[in-house]
């Protein structure tokens, strides 16, 4: 008589934290809302940083090309300076 009770007690387990969170559908909706918001914020931050890096690289490349044109004598220093100021 005691062994079947022990087997039943061993079979019953308390629900884990994930099971208790996802048991109620309102919890799932909240998790999706906050998770989606967090993911959107992360993507926006990464996109903004990437854009600033690309803009900085292209500005530096333009400065280097203008300096090369000035160095080879294709354009004067005043023309190069006007070109670099025009972009601002």
C-alpha angles and dihedrals in degrees: 000000000000096000096061089051091052091049091051092048091051092050094054112081132175115252116259123240093261092050091051093048096049095042092085117058093215089061090053091052091051092049091050092048096048093039091051091048091050092048092048091051092050092049091049092051093048091047093050093049091047091051093051091049092051093047091050092050093050092049091051091048090051091050090051093049093049090048089051092051090049091048094052091046097244090125134016124250090249092055091049091049091050091050093052093046092048092067094061 
